[in-house]
Amino acid sequence: SRAGMALSVLVILLLSMLYEAVKMGKATLLRRALLALPRSLSQDPLAEPEEGGTGTGTAQGRGIPIFFHRWFWYHVGQTLFHVVQVVLGYMVMLAVMSYNAWIFLGAIAGSTLGYFL
């Protein structure tokens, strides 16, 4: 029916927009992860502090440099974003492979709007 087709096109349009939003979120997390790393590893203590040191360069006193701790959680977030991006991409691809012109136009319009926003 026409209503069913309109709803299908709208869903694909929204999925395509969500795909673009996830892609941007992943890029933002990458930028934050790179900013969490020190400019030079020589500027951040990698080893345990000397006896009597304050230990401010490690996360929770376990000998893990703070920059690595933050970078690790950014990387976990990027991985989750990547999984969502792949799933959405394949869903849109399968919809486009129905060879329906309206569905195809909905995917293109959603991608365009998502990128623009």
HELIX and SHEET records of a PDB file:
HELIX    1   1 ARG A    2  ALA A   36  1                                  35    
HELIX    2   2 LEU A   41  GLN A   43  5                                   3    
HELIX    3   3 ILE A   66  VAL A   96  1                                  31    
HELIX    4   4 ALA A  101  PHE A  116  1                                  16    
SHEET    1   A 2 THR A  58  ALA A  59  0                                        
SHEET    2   A 2 ILE A  64  PRO A  65 -1                                        
END                                                                             
